[in-house]
Amino acid sequence: MRKLLVFLLLVLFVSIVSSCGGSGLPTFGAEMGVQANPVPGQDSIRIAYSDMISYYGYVKPGAAPDETRDGKKFYYLYVWIPLVAPEIGIRMISPVFKGMEPAKGDFVSPLYPENKADVENYFDTWISWERALEVINPEDIATKAKTTKWLLFDQNDDSSELPAQPSGSKYNSVLRIVSSPSDPLKSLIRGLYRIGFTTYKVGEVKGSFLAQVGAPIKIPGVAISASIDEVSAAATAK
């Protein structure tokens, strides 16, 4: 009985630690190796992504979208992944929580520093993860990224894993993509990807946001930007 009690307390401790990441965000855990939590009512137990890249962004109210799809305004973040990954996790919150600051190595939109105090504007995040079918090598980004076809892996609207927005609703988003080696179109190979984001309900994409890309292995050389040209420069420089 005592050993069982110690085990349950340990599991509960791990669960609490896993749900209390820095600056109010829970630890971002992987889908690979996920286990049911033996403590009733607790989230599944996940191994935290060992690699995490953050992008702090801001969309001005009324800003023109990168594309209009199905009547919705879409904006894109382009992500260069320089090697094969077993899994990629993507999550987005809006607005950026008070007290959160970019760390060394994070990517920051030029609009973010001057607008980071704006907590009045935010949006109901809806995200997708896509791969550029014709961009495999760094030099392909400059020549093919603007004309290539894009393959949709998955999409997500609301996730209960992330803290609520100022409205009290849990409208922030989480995606986990596990590579499928047996399916070339669903494999997370080296190449150019993009996070598409919009708002699911009728409304405007506006305000600050934090997008994070995680992986269970270290992936040196990942680059994120709203600009294809910036991602191209970073990828070729690596």
Secondary structure, DSSP 8 states (H G I E B T S, - for coil): -HHHHHHHHHHHHHHHHHT--GGG----B-STT-B--SSTT---B--B-SEEEEEEEEE-TT---SEEETTEEEEEEEEEE-S--SEEEEEEESS--TT----TT-EE-TTHHHHTT--S----EEEEEEEETT--SHHHHHHHTTT--EEEEEEE---TTS---TTS----EEEEEE--TT-GGG---SEEEEEEEEESSSS---EEEEEEEEESS--TT-EEES-HHHHHHHHHH-
